[in-house]
Amino acid sequence: MLPAASVAAVLALITSCIACGAAPFTILRSGERFSLMDPNGQPFFSLGVCVVTQGDSRENFDPENPPYAAWQQYARPEAWADATLRRLADWKFTTVGGWSDYKTLRNSTNMLRAFTPVLHIGSTAGAPWWDMWDPKNIRRMEDVARTQILKYRDDPRLLGYYTDNELGWWNATLWKMTLEQSPTSGQRKRLVQLLRDAYQNDWTKLEKDFVPENAASWRELQKHGMLFVRPGGRGIRVMREFLAMIADRYYQLTRDIIRKYDRRALILGDRYQSFYYPEVARAAAKYVDAISSNLNAHWNDGTFLRCYLDTLHRLTGKPILISEFYMAAMENTSGNKNSQGIFPTVTTQTERAAAARRTLQDLCAVPYVIGIDWFQHHDEPRHGRADGENFNFGLLDISDRPYPELTDMFARFDCKRVPLPRPDASQGIPPAPADPLQDFTAMKALRHWDRDRGFVKPNSEFPIADLYVCWKTNTVYLAIYAWDLIEDAFYSGRSVPKNDRPLWTINCNPPVRARLGAGREPIVSDPAITVHNLSGLNLLVRNIAVIELPAARFGKPQFTSGDSIELSSTLLTHGEAYRMDWTGRFRLSD
């Protein structure tokens, strides 16, 4: 035991480090690799669990919709915390993730090495939807943050703060809510000024891109009025400029507020909703230490689009923390139906563990990923939580029983930070599966394709879609998997016109054009060509399409292994907001 004088000296040193702003956790970059460093200067890969809580209290327990409730198995909260943390450590978890019972867990001698609270600065205070230049709203944001930061900031196990979770960066909705604000709103004033600058104060130029409502001049728009996208115009690009401006303001405010009360902990971003606007991500880069994103696997085998994280990293230059990933199984002991939402779901717990392992393996191989959080500690209530979501997401069921297939996988998993080889179509286009359209539904479409060897590298720097290719004797199959945020609120009639829908072009002979997306059936320039499409509106952002191109389109009666074909493909997303290109000469492989 240290003498009293030594203890006092150590405490003084700790106090001094806190005052001078020394960081308990830092991020180190070496070439293309990013690593978390713990307070001892050792590399630290964060493997966390979200919602580590005691579940429902006795007072709130609903026997008709039974949830997880720790009081049924543990006499005291302290006993629950000790047992839970021992389990998590045995399963190799290092971090207590968002929405957890930090107060109880931090008092346990078994507490894990780190924790990452979600501050909900924006969602609680109304940002970015309310005027972020209004001092009252800024004070509200600060009040929300201060209350939580003061509880956590001196704990050396604090890794960092998430500012929010799945914040609503919906371009059309945010635009509409800003124009509905009063004429004195700083946010509204800045939007009108952005429009004046974009259209050189020429109202007639603005009308080429927007349909005004209750405003017929700049003077009137200063006071009131709404602007909807004009079909065939380019107004969406101005709306994206507005989105970038609003995002910059949000991230600047949250950074300044956090740093006012804590100069040391990492700022981890706002946990994107398994999709993102490039403009929002780019704006965040100046103000956060890491970018965070929840990751809904794009297939129920646990795999995800190559472009998703690569583009996010290129846009920001920041390390990425996966703030949620998950997998569910129809076979579960909580009785979860897994029916209220589109999340990756398999049949058995064995399949669930294998798919989760695939996600972990792929993420660990990405050099800029610094941490991964599993969602969540225990299953959702048998018949769903308050919003209806009813998934088998837990490491444990609602009776506190672990799923051994999943927890054993975590316990045995070795997170090797070694890049995996990634083949692609430049090494030869693979043959098509027997039925390329097998299970053409969300989470399963294209799953049976060889999406490694069939991946076509994009020519675009920031793609938000992957292109895949395979072949049969008479046909080349091309598939795109994109995310496209199409809101019906862009239009006064809340209907997306044909000419604004995503346009997929394949420059074969003759070229083929297909209008996709918006939850509608595809429209193809040549009725002899078959296109299959899965898409939606608003929260349904996936856009998956397959086109069947006969050999004749490439000047051949049929294909044989060793043949070469020229591919040239372009995807324009909704309103031509983003463009992606893929070109090259490819050999057909056996």
C-alpha positions in Angstrom: 0.0 0.0 0.0 1.3 3.5 -0.9 2.0 5.9 2.0 -0.4 8.8 2.4 2.1 11.2 0.9 2.4 9.1 -2.2 -1.3 8.7 -2.5 -1.7 12.5 -2.3 1.0 12.9 -5.0 -0.8 10.4 -7.3 -4.1 12.2 -6.8 -2.4 15.5 -7.5 -1.0 14.1 -10.7 -4.4 12.8 -11.9 -6.0 16.1 -11.0 -3.2 17.9 -12.9 -3.7 15.7 -16.0 -7.4 16.3 -16.0 -6.9 20.1 -15.7 -4.3 20.2 -18.5 -6.5 18.2 -20.8 -4.5 14.9 -21.2 -6.7 12.4 -22.9 -7.4 9.0 -21.3 -8.1 7.5 -24.8 -6.5 8.7 -27.9 -6.4 7.7 -31.6 -3.1 6.9 -33.3 -2.6 6.9 -37.1 0.1 4.9 -38.8 -0.1 5.1 -42.5 -3.6 3.8 -43.4 -4.2 2.2 -40.0 -5.9 3.9 -37.1 -5.8 2.5 -33.5 -7.3 3.5 -30.2 -4.7 3.9 -27.5 -5.8 3.3 -23.9 -4.7 5.5 -20.9 -1.5 3.4 -20.6 -0.5 4.1 -24.2 -1.4 0.6 -25.3 -3.3 -0.3 -28.5 -6.9 -0.9 -27.7 -9.6 -2.3 -30.0 -13.1 -1.5 -28.6 -15.6 -4.4 -28.6 -18.7 -3.1 -26.9 -22.3 -4.0 -26.1 -25.2 -1.6 -26.2 -28.2 -1.5 -23.8 -26.5 -3.3 -20.8 -29.3 -2.5 -18.5 -31.4 -4.3 -15.8 -34.4 -4.1 -18.1 -37.9 -3.4 -16.8 -38.6 -2.6 -13.1 -41.1 -4.5 -11.0 -43.5 -1.5 -11.5 -43.3 -1.5 -15.3 -43.1 -5.3 -15.8 -45.8 -6.5 -18.2 -46.4 -10.3 -17.9 -48.4 -10.3 -21.1 -45.4 -8.9 -23.0 -42.5 -10.1 -20.9 -39.3 -8.2 -21.1 -35.8 -8.7 -19.7 -36.0 -7.9 -15.9 -32.9 -8.5 -13.8 -34.8 -8.4 -10.5 -36.3 -11.9 -11.4 -32.8 -13.4 -11.3 -30.8 -11.1 -9.0 -31.5 -10.0 -5.4 -29.6 -6.7 -5.8 -28.5 -4.5 -8.7 -24.9 -4.9 -7.5 -25.2 -8.7 -8.0 -26.6 -8.2 -11.5 -23.7 -5.8 -12.4 -21.0 -8.1 -11.1 -22.4 -11.1 -12.9 -23.1 -9.3 -16.1 -19.7 -7.7 -16.3 -18.0 -11.1 -15.6 -20.0 -12.6 -18.5 -19.1 -9.8 -20.8 -15.4 -10.0 -20.0 -15.5 -13.8 -20.5 -17.0 -13.1 -24.0 -14.1 -10.7 -24.6 -16.1 -7.5 -24.6 -14.1 -4.5 -23.5 -16.6 -1.6 -23.6 -20.1 -0.8 -22.2 -21.9 0.8 -25.2 -24.8 3.2 -25.5 -27.9 3.3 -23.3 -26.4 1.3 -20.5 -26.8 1.4 -16.7 -23.5 3.2 -16.2 -24.3 4.2 -12.6 -24.7 0.6 -11.4 -22.0 -0.9 -13.7 -19.3 1.7 -12.9 -19.5 0.9 -9.2 -18.7 -2.7 -9.8 -15.1 -3.9 -9.4 -15.7 -5.9 -12.6 -16.3 -2.8 -14.7 -15.0 -3.2 -18.3 -12.1 -1.0 -19.6 -14.3 1.6 -21.3 -17.8 3.1 -21.8 -19.4 5.3 -24.4 -22.5 7.2 -23.5 -24.9 8.7 -26.0 -25.6 12.4 -25.1 -28.6 12.9 -27.4 -27.7 16.6 -27.6 -29.6 17.3 -30.9 -32.6 14.9 -30.6 -33.5 16.1 -27.1 -33.1 19.8 -27.9 -34.6 19.7 -31.4 -31.4 20.2 -33.5 -31.0 20.3 -36.4 -34.8 20.7 -37.0 -35.2 23.9 -34.9 -33.3 27.1 -35.4 -29.7 26.3 -34.4 -28.8 30.0 -34.4 -31.4 30.7 -31.7 -29.7 31.2 -28.3 -32.6 29.5 -26.5 -32.0 26.3 -28.6 -28.3 26.5 -28.1 -28.8 26.8 -24.3 -31.1 23.8 -24.4 -28.4 21.7 -26.2 -25.9 22.8 -23.7 -28.1 22.0 -20.7 -28.7 18.4 -22.1 -24.9 17.9 -22.6 -23.7 19.4 -19.4 -25.9 17.3 -17.1 -24.5 14.1 -18.5 -20.9 15.2 -19.2 -20.4 16.3 -15.5 -21.3 12.8 -14.4 -18.8 11.0 -16.6 -15.9 13.3 -17.5 -13.5 12.4 -14.7 -13.8 8.7 -15.1 -10.6 7.4 -16.8 -12.7 4.6 -18.4 -14.7 7.2 -20.4 -13.7 6.5 -24.1 -15.8 9.2 -25.6 -19.2 10.6 -26.3 -21.7 9.9 -29.1 -23.5 13.2 -29.7 -26.7 11.6 -30.9 -28.2 8.4 -32.4 -29.6 8.1 -35.9 -30.2 11.8 -36.1 -32.8 12.7 -38.8 -30.7 14.2 -41.6 -33.6 13.9 -44.0 -33.0 16.5 -46.6 -36.5 17.3 -47.8 -38.0 17.2 -44.2 -35.3 19.4 -42.8 -35.7 21.9 -45.7 -39.5 22.0 -45.2 -39.2 22.4 -41.4 -36.7 25.3 -41.9 -38.9 27.1 -44.3 -41.8 26.7 -41.9 -39.9 28.6 -39.2 -40.6 32.3 -38.5 -39.0 35.1 -40.7 -36.7 35.9 -37.7 -35.2 32.4 -37.6 -31.5 32.5 -38.2 -31.7 29.1 -39.9 -34.4 30.2 -42.2 -32.6 33.5 -43.0 -29.5 31.5 -43.9 -31.4 29.2 -46.2 -33.0 32.2 -48.1 -29.5 33.8 -48.4 -28.1 30.5 -49.8 -30.8 30.5 -52.4 -30.2 34.2 -53.3 -26.5 33.4 -53.8 -27.2 30.2 -55.8 -29.5 31.9 -58.2 -27.8 35.4 -58.3 -30.9 37.0 -56.9 -32.9 36.0 -60.0 -36.3 34.6 -59.1 -36.9 33.3 -62.5 -33.8 31.1 -62.3 -35.0 29.7 -58.9 -38.3 28.8 -60.5 -36.5 26.6 -63.0 -35.5 24.3 -60.1 -38.3 24.9 -57.6 -42.1 25.2 -57.4 -42.8 28.1 -55.0 -45.9 27.9 -52.8 -47.3 31.1 -51.0 -44.3 33.1 -52.3 -43.9 34.8 -55.7 -40.8 36.9 -55.1 -37.7 37.1 -53.0 -39.4 39.7 -50.8 -42.3 37.3 -50.0 -39.9 34.4 -49.5 -38.1 36.4 -46.8 -41.4 36.3 -44.8 -43.1 33.1 -45.7 -43.6 30.4 -48.4 -42.5 26.9 -49.3 -40.3 25.6 -52.1 -40.7 22.1 -53.6 -38.4 20.4 -56.1 -39.5 21.0 -59.7 -39.5 17.7 -61.6 -36.6 17.7 -64.1 -34.8 20.6 -62.3 -31.6 20.6 -60.3 -32.9 22.0 -57.1 -31.8 18.9 -55.1 -28.2 20.0 -55.5 -29.0 23.3 -53.8 -30.8 21.4 -51.1 -27.7 19.3 -50.5 -25.7 22.6 -50.1 -28.2 23.6 -47.5 -27.8 20.2 -45.8 -24.0 20.7 -45.6 -24.5 24.1 -44.1 -26.8 22.8 -41.4 -24.6 19.8 -40.7 -21.6 22.1 -40.2 -23.5 24.1 -37.7 -24.7 21.1 -35.8 -21.2 19.5 -35.5 -19.6 22.8 -34.6 -22.1 23.4 -31.8 -21.9 19.9 -30.4 -18.1 20.1 -30.5 -17.9 23.4 -28.8 -20.4 22.4 -26.1 -18.6 19.1 -25.3 -15.2 20.8 -25.2 -16.6 23.5 -22.8 -17.1 20.8 -20.2 -14.6 18.1 -21.2 -11.4 18.8 -23.1 -10.2 15.2 -23.0 -12.8 12.6 -24.1 -13.1 11.7 -27.7 -16.0 13.0 -29.8 -17.4 10.0 -31.6 -20.1 11.5 -33.9 -23.9 10.9 -34.1 -24.2 7.2 -35.1 -25.5 7.2 -38.7 -28.6 5.2 -39.4 -26.9 2.6 -41.6 -26.9 5.2 -44.4 -25.7 8.7 -44.7 -25.6 11.8 -46.9 -22.1 12.4 -48.2 -22.5 16.1 -47.4 -23.3 15.4 -43.7 -20.3 13.1 -43.3 -17.9 15.6 -44.9 -19.2 18.4 -42.6 -18.6 16.2 -39.5 -14.9 15.6 -40.3 -13.8 19.0 -39.0 -15.4 18.6 -35.6 -15.2 14.9 -34.5 -12.4 12.6 -33.5 -14.1 9.6 -35.1 -17.1 8.9 -37.3 -19.7 6.5 -35.9 -22.3 4.5 -37.9 -24.7 1.8 -37.0 -24.4 -1.0 -39.5 -27.4 -3.0 -40.7 -25.7 -5.8 -42.6 -26.9 -5.6 -46.2 -27.3 -9.4 -46.4 -28.3 -11.9 -43.7 -25.0 -13.7 -44.0 -23.4 -10.7 -42.2 -21.8 -9.1 -45.2 -22.1 -5.5 -46.3 -21.5 -3.2 -49.2 -17.9 -2.4 -50.0 -18.7 1.2 -50.8 -20.4 1.9 -47.4 -17.4 2.2 -45.1 -14.8 3.0 -47.8 -16.7 6.0 -49.0 -17.4 7.2 -45.5 -13.7 7.0 -44.7 -12.7 8.8 -47.9 -15.2 11.6 -47.3 -13.9 12.3 -43.8 -10.4 10.9 -43.5 -11.4 9.8 -40.0 -11.4 6.4 -38.2 -14.8 4.7 -37.9 -16.5 3.2 -35.0 -19.3 0.8 -35.7 -21.7 1.9 -33.1 -24.2 -1.0 -33.6 -24.3 -4.2 -35.5 -26.7 -7.1 -34.9 -28.1 -10.4 -36.2 -31.4 -12.2 -35.2 -32.7 -15.7 -35.5 -36.2 -17.1 -35.8 -35.2 -19.8 -33.4 -34.9 -18.0 -30.0 -36.0 -18.6 -26.5 -37.6 -15.2 -25.9 -40.4 -15.8 -28.4 -39.4 -12.8 -30.6 -41.1 -12.9 -34.0 -38.5 -10.6 -35.8 -41.3 -9.1 -37.9 -41.4 -5.4 -37.2 -38.5 -4.0 -39.2 -36.0 -5.0 -41.9 -33.0 -6.4 -40.1 -30.8 -9.3 -40.9 -32.5 -12.5 -39.7 -31.6 -16.2 -40.2 -33.3 -19.4 -39.1 -31.1 -20.9 -36.3 -28.8 -19.7 -33.6 -25.9 -21.5 -35.3 -26.5 -19.5 -38.5 -26.8 -16.4 -36.4 -23.4 -16.9 -34.8 -21.8 -17.6 -38.1 -23.2 -14.5 -39.7 -22.2 -12.3 -36.8 -18.7 -13.8 -37.0 -18.5 -12.9 -40.7 -19.4 -9.3 -39.9 -16.8 -9.2 -37.1 -14.1 -10.7 -39.3 -14.7 -8.3 -42.2 -14.8 -5.3 -39.9 -11.6 -6.2 -38.0 -9.8 -6.4 -41.4 -10.7 -2.8 -42.2 -7.6 -0.7 -41.1 -9.6 2.4 -40.2 -12.2 0.7 -38.0 -11.3 1.2 -34.3 -14.2 -0.4 -32.6 -17.4 -2.4 -32.9 -20.5 -2.5 -30.7 -23.0 -5.3 -30.6 -26.7 -4.4 -30.3 -27.7 -5.5 -27.7 -27.2 -7.1 -24.2 -30.6 -8.9 -24.0 -33.5 -9.6 -26.4 -36.4 -7.2 -26.9 -39.7 -7.9 -25.2 -41.5 -11.0 -26.5 -44.0 -9.0 -28.4 -41.9 -5.9 -29.1 -40.8 -2.8 -27.4 -42.9 0.4 -27.3 -42.2 1.2 -31.0 -43.1 -2.4 -32.1 -39.6 -3.6 -32.8 -39.5 -7.2 -31.7 -36.1 -8.7 -32.5 -33.9 -11.4 -31.1 -30.9 -9.1 -30.8 -29.6 -10.2 -27.4 -26.6 -12.0 -26.2 -29.2 -13.2 -23.6 -32.9 -14.0 -23.8 -35.5 -12.3 -21.7 -34.9 -14.8 -18.9 -31.1 -14.0 -18.6 -30.1 -17.1 -20.4 -27.1 -16.7 -22.9 -27.3 -17.9 -26.4 -24.3 -20.2 -26.3 -23.7 -20.4 -30.0 -23.4 -16.6 -30.2 -21.6 -16.0 -26.9 -19.1 -18.8 -27.5 -18.4 -17.2 -30.9 -17.5 -13.9 -29.2 -15.4 -15.7 -26.6 -13.4 -17.5 -29.2 -13.2 -14.8 -31.8 -9.7 -13.4 -32.5 -9.9 -9.9 -34.0 -7.0 -10.0 -36.4 -6.2 -6.6 -37.6 -4.9 -7.9 -41.0 -6.4 -6.7 -44.3 -8.2 -9.5 -46.1 -7.5 -10.1 -49.8 -10.4 -8.7 -51.8 -10.7 -10.2 -55.3 -12.8 -8.4 -57.9 -14.1 -8.7 -61.5 -10.8 -7.5 -62.9 -9.5 -11.0 -62.3 -12.3 -12.6 -64.2 -16.1 -12.4 -64.1 -17.5 -15.4 -62.2 -20.3 -17.7 -63.5 -23.8 -16.9 -62.4 -25.6 -19.0 -59.8 -28.2 -21.4 -61.0 -30.9 -18.9 -60.3 -29.5 -15.3 -60.1 -32.9 -14.1 -58.9 -33.3 -16.6 -56.0 -34.8 -15.1 -52.9 -35.1 -11.6 -54.5 -36.1 -9.9 -51.3 -34.4 -7.5 -48.9 -31.5 -9.2 -47.0 -31.4 -12.1 -49.5 -31.3 -10.7 -53.0 -27.8 -11.4 -54.6 -26.7 -13.3 -51.5 -25.9 -16.4 -53.7 -23.8 -14.4 -56.2 -20.1 -14.4 -56.0 -20.0 -10.8 -54.7 -16.3 -10.8 -54.2 -15.1 -11.9 -57.6 -18.1 -10.3 -59.3 -17.4 -6.8 -57.7 -16.7 -4.1 -60.3 -14.4 -1.4 -59.0 -16.0 2.1 -59.4 -14.4 4.9 -61.3 -16.1 7.4 -59.0 -14.3 8.6 -55.8 -17.3 8.6 -53.5 -19.7 5.8 -54.7 -22.9 5.0 -52.7 -23.5 1.9 -54.7 -21.8 -1.4 -55.5 -21.9 -3.0 -59.0 -21.7 -6.8 -59.4 -21.5 -8.9 -62.5 -21.8 -12.6 -63.4 -22.6 -14.6 -66.6 -24.2 -17.6 -68.2 -23.9 -19.0 -71.7 -26.5 -16.6 -73.1 -26.6 -13.8 -70.6 -24.6 -11.3 -68.6 -26.2 -10.3 -65.3 -25.5 -6.9 -63.8 -26.7 -5.9 -60.3 -26.5 -2.6 -58.4 -27.0 -2.3 -54.7 -27.3 1.4 -53.7 -28.8 3.5 -50.9 -30.9 6.4 -52.1 -32.8 8.8 -49.8 -35.9 9.5 -51.7 -38.5 11.4 -49.7 -42.0 12.1 -51.0 -41.8 15.5 -49.2 -39.5 16.8 -52.0 -42.7 17.3 -54.1 -45.9 19.3 -53.5 -48.0 16.3 -54.7 -45.9 13.8 -52.7 -45.3 11.7 -55.8 -41.9 11.1 -57.3 -42.0 11.8 -61.1 -40.5 9.3 -63.5 -37.7 11.7 -64.8 -36.5 12.3 -61.2 -36.2 8.6 -60.3 -32.7 7.0 -60.3 -31.4 6.3 -63.8 -29.2 3.3 -64.5 -27.6 3.2 -67.9 -25.6 0.4 -69.5 -23.7 1.4 -72.6 -24.0 -1.9 -74.6 -25.1 -2.1 -78.2 -27.6 -0.4 -78.2 -27.6 1.2 -74.7 -30.2 0.3 -72.1 -31.7 2.8 -69.7 -33.8 1.9 -66.6 -35.7 4.1 -64.3 -35.5 2.6 -60.8 -36.4 3.3 -57.2 -39.1 5.2 -55.3 -40.9 1.9 -54.6 -42.1 1.7 -58.2 -41.6 -1.0 -60.8 -38.7 -0.3 -63.1 -39.2 1.4 -66.5 -36.8 0.1 -69.2 -36.0 1.8 -72.5 -36.1 -1.5 -74.3 -39.1 -3.7 -73.4 -37.1 -6.8 -74.5 -34.7 -6.3 -71.6 -35.7 -7.6 -68.2 -34.9 -5.5 -65.0 -35.8 -6.5 -61.5 -35.9 -3.8 -58.8 -36.4 -3.6 -55.0 -36.7 -0.1 -53.6 -38.8 2.2 -51.4 -39.5 5.7 -50.1 -38.5 7.6 -47.0 -37.0 5.2 -44.5 -36.7 2.4 -47.1 -33.4 3.5 -48.7 -32.3 0.3 -50.4 -32.2 0.3 -54.2 -31.4 -3.2 -55.5 -31.6 -3.9 -59.2 -30.7 -6.7 -61.6 -30.6 -6.5 -65.4 -30.3 -9.4 -67.8 -28.3 -8.6 -71.0 -28.3 -11.1 -73.8 -25.0 -12.0 -75.5 -26.1 -10.3 -78.6 -25.9 -6.9 -76.8 -22.1 -7.6 -76.7 -21.9 -8.7 -80.3 -21.7 -12.5 -79.6 -24.1 -15.4 -80.3 -23.2 -16.8 -76.9 -20.5 -16.6 -74.2 -17.8 -19.0 -73.5 -15.1 -19.0 -70.8 -12.2 -16.8 -71.8 -14.4 -14.3 -73.8 -13.8 -10.6 -73.0 -16.6 -8.0 -72.8 -16.6 -4.2 -72.4 -18.6 -2.9 -69.6 -19.7 0.7 -69.1 -22.4 1.6 -66.6 -23.6 4.8 -64.9 -26.0 5.3 -62.0 -27.6 8.7 -61.4 -29.4 8.7 -58.1 -32.7 10.6 -57.3 -32.8 14.0 -58.9 -29.3 13.4 -60.3 -27.9 14.3 -56.9 -25.0 11.8 -57.2 -23.3 10.0 -60.2 -21.4 6.8 -60.2 -19.5 5.2 -63.1 -18.0 1.8 -63.8 -16.0 1.0 -66.9 -13.6 -1.7 -68.0 -12.8 -4.7 -70.1 -13.4 -8.0 -68.4 -12.7 -11.7 -69.1 -15.3 -14.3 -68.4 -14.0 -16.8 -66.0 -15.0 -20.4 -65.4 
